[in-house]
Amino acid sequence: MSKVFQSKITGALFLLVLVFFVGVFGFKFLFEYEYNWIDAIYMTVITITTVGFGELHPLSPAEKVFTSFLILSSIFIVGYAIKVISEYILSANNIGNLRQKRVENQIKSLENHIIICGYGRNGKQAAQKLLAYNQPFVIIEKDEEVINHYSNEDYLFVRGNAIEDESLIKSGIKKASTLICTLPSDADNLFIVLSARQMNNGLKIISRATEETSNQKLKLAGADNVIMPDRIGGDHMASLVVVPDLVEFLDNLSVSGEQDSMNVEQISFEKMCPDGVERAINELDVRKKTGCSIIGYRSHGGEYIVNPEPSMLVKKNSKLILIGRPNQIENLKQLYNV
């Protein structure tokens, strides 16, 4: 595309130079009045630009014909040159560069954001989920067609290969909170996990894996969680045969982030107890206030407790998992500013 524009610009500039020299030599050698070179250049410039200045002397009929031809030809040539140059300035490549610059500035301002490596099937699902939850994220993708196709959406893309340190740095990995590796190659994901862990030791890393043998390797490399989509899909289909009603019920517990369908939400201790005072679950009285029920508790050390006792103390840096109808979840979010 750039070669096409360059050839058009070269042709337009050639025509501009040609009409200029035709005018200069015409006024110098074809007119009855003997112009010097300065006068010939002056007459050519005011004729081509159609600025409306007067002639240096009255024109003969032949001179008027030549001048009219020069004006008409220059109008078309100058118009064509302006069109080609404007198209080049506003071409997709240049707009893309401006858009990329804007994206880079936005990424520099992000903190505690999520980085998604690869915008394939799993990467797309992760981006949609994060967008539904209004979580800031950046996508590293090397396929330019994919970036151009989705660039008009509310996504920030970094063009590059995620296995390269430069791409991770451009995505703001040193200020990110989470990295999600969704590449189809376990080797690539392993390389990314190793690099990312070196760049940001406090980063939470979630990686996809295809082979069972890659699970332990990714964790040793620094991944906090390893997900095997194919295994999850197979387990899910088998569960639909063994316990279909239970699976369908769990599927209906939406966590999509949409206000009219959300049934499950998590809330941190800081939101639940803004004054910093540790309280028992029955003291919080969440069900009476919002209609939601507490079904899980995550301690600061990462231990999960299902259906915690009402007397359990909610401690600092812990989280509560709640279930409710969409309107009850909305009441929860409004009450605790989630």
N, C-alpha and C positions, 0 to 999 in steps of 0.2 A: 504493500500500500504506500509506504513512504517513497519507494522508487517511482511509482506512478505520479505522486505529487511533485517530486523533484523534476521529473521530465516535463510536466506541465508548466512548472515555474520557469524552467530553462527556456521553454518555447515562448512563454509570455514575455520574458525579459528580452529575448532575441527580437521579437516583434516590436517591442518598445524602442529598442536601440535602432532597428531598421527604419521605423517611421521617423525617428529623430534625425538620422543621417540623410534620409530622403528629403526632409524639409530643409535642412541646412544647405545641402548641395543644390537643391532646387532654387532656394532664394539667392544663392551665391552666383549660379551660372545660368539659370534659365530666364531670369527677369531682365527686362530692358533697363531698369534702374540698377546701377551697379552697387550691390551691398558689399560691405566689408564682412569679414568673418564674424565679428562681434554682432553686427546688425543682423546677419543671417541666423545666428544662434538665437538672438532675441526674438526675431519674428517667428522662428520655429517654436520656441517655448510658449509664447503667448497664443499661438495658433493651436498647438496641441492641447494646452490646458484650458483653452477657451475662457480666459480671464476677462476678455472684453476691452483690453487696451487698444488704442488707435494704431493704425499703420504708420510707418515712417514716411510714406508718401502715397498719394492716390494710386490705386491699382488699376492696371489695364484689364480688359475683358479676359485675356489669356491668364493673367496673374490671378484674377478672381476665380477662374476655373480651377487652377492648381491649388489655391488656398482652400477652396470649398472641398476639393478631393482630400486634401490633407486633414481638414477638420473632421470629415466623415470617417475616414479610415482611422484616425487617432481615437475618435470616440469609441469605436468598436474594439480597438486593440487595448486601450486603457481600461475599458469596462471588463474585457476578458481577463486582463492581468489582475484587476482588483478582485474579480470573482475567484480566480485560482488561488491567489494569496490568502483570501479570506477562508476558503475551504481548507487550506493547509493549516491555518492558525486554529480553526475550529474543528479540525479532524478528530477522529476517535482517539488516535494515539495521544494527541496533545491534551484532549479533555481527560483521557485516562491518566495522564501524568499529573494533571491538576487534582483529579479525584484522589489519586494515590498520595499526593502530598497532604491533602486534607485528612485522609485516613491516618497517615503517619502522625500528624499533630494530635489527632484524637487518641491514638494509642499511647502517646507520650503522657497524656493527662490521666490515664487509667491507673488505678491502684486496686489490689486485691481482686483482679479480674480472672477469668478462666481462659485458658488457651486450648483450642481444639486443633489437633494435628490431623489434617485430612478431612475433606468434605465429601466423603462417600456416603453410603447408606447409614452407617452408624454415626458418622459425623453430622449428617443432616438431622438425624433424630435428636442428637444431643443439643444442637443449636436451637431447634424448635422448642425443646423443653426449657432451655435457659432463657430464651426470649419470652416464653410464657411467664416465667418467674421474674422477669425484668432484671436478670443477672448480666452484668457486662462481660462480654467475651470477645475473643479474637480468633479468627480461623487462619491457619497456615495451609495454603493450597498451592500446588505447583502447576495445575492445569489452568492455563489462561482462559480457555473457553468457559470453564466452570465459573471462574471469577467474573468474567464479563456478563455471564447469564444471570448471576445472582447479585451483582454489584448494586442494583437498584433497591434491594431489600435492606433491612436494618442490620446489616452484617458488616463487620470490619475485617477485611481480608489482607493478609500479608502474602504477596506472591513469592514463592520460594519452596525449597524442599525442607521439610521439618527436621531431617537428619543433619542439616547444616547448622552450625552454631549461630551463624549470622541471622538466619530466619528466626531462631528462638529469641535472639537479642532484639530483633526488630519488633517482635510481638510483645515485648516488655516482660520477659520471663523473670527478671530480677524483682519486679514489683507484683507479680501474679500470685494468686493464692492456690490455684489448681491447674493441673495439666491433664488433658484427656487425649490419649493416643488411640486413634481409630484406624491406623493404617492396616491394610490387609496382610502385610508381611510382619511376622513375629520378630524377625531379625532387625527390621527398621524400627519397630517399637522398642526393642531392647536397647538399640543404640540411642534413641531419643531419651529414654528413661535415664540411662547412664549420664548423658550430657546434661540433662535438665537437673538431675540431682546434684551435680557438681556446681551448677550455676546458682541454684537456690535450694539450700539445704532444708528450708522450712516448707517447701512446696509439697502440696498434696498431689500425688500422681495416680491417675487411674488409667490402666492400659487394657487394650483388647488383646486377646490371644486366640490363636486358632488351634494350636496343638497342645495336648495335655502336658507335654514335656516343657513347654515354654512357661508354664505357670510359675514354677519355683524359680526359674532363671530371672524372670521379670521382677519378682519380689526381692531376690538377692541383689538385683541391680538398683533397687530403690523404689519400686512401685508399691503404693499403699494398698491398692486394690487391683485385682486382675479379673476381667470379665471375659467369659467365653460365650459369645452370642449364639453360636451353633448349638452348644450344649443346653443353654437356656431354652432355645426354641424346641429342641427335642423333648426336654423334660416337661415343657408346657403342653405339648401335644399329647404326651403319654398321660399326663395328669387329667386331661380332658376325657380320657377313656376310663381312668380309675375313679376319679372323684370329680365328675363334670360340674355338679352343682356348686361345690366349693370353689372351683377355679373360676366359674362364671361370676360368682359373688365377689371374689377378689379382683377380677377384671373390672368390675363396676366401681371399685374403690379408686376413683380417678384421682391422680395427682398431677393433672395436666397443667394446673395453674390457672385455668379458666374459671371465672367467678361462678358460672352457672353449672359447673360440673365437678368442682373440687370436693372431695370427701375426706382427705387426709392432709394433715398439716403438722409441721414441727415448730416448736417455739423454744427459744433459748432461755436460760435462767435470767439473763439480763433483761429480757423483755417481760418475763413473767413476774420478776421481783425487781423492779427498777430501783428500789431503795437498797438493794444488796443484802437484805435480811433473808436467811434461809428459813423456809417454812415447809410444813408437811403438806402432802397433797390435799388432805381434807380441809386444811386451813385456806388453801387457795380457792376452793369452792368454784372451780372452773365450770362444772356442769350447770350449776344454778345460774351462773352469770351469762353463759354463752350457749348452753345446750350441748356442748361437745364433751366427749368422754376421753379420758386419758387411757391409752392402751399400751403405752411403752415409755420407758425411761432409759436414757443413755447417760452413763456417768462420765466424769471427766477423763477417766482412764480408758473409755471406749467400750465398757461393759454394757450390754443391753439386758433390760429386764422387761419381760412381757407382763402386762396386766399388773402393775405395781400395787402394793397395798396402800390403802388410804393414809396410813400412818407413816409412810416412807417420807423421809426428809429430802426435799429438792435442794441439792447443793450447788454451789457456784461452779460455773463452767459446764454444767450439765444441760441436757435438753429433754423436753417432753414431746411425745408423739401423740396426737389427738385425732379422733375420728368424729365425723358429724355430717349432717346434710349440708348442702352448699350454703344455705342461708345461715346455718349455725357457724360454719367456718368463716363466713364473712363477719359475723358478730365477733368472733374471736380476733380476727385481724384488726377490726376497728377498735376493740377494747384494749388490746395490747400493742397496737401500732406495729403489727407484723409487716 
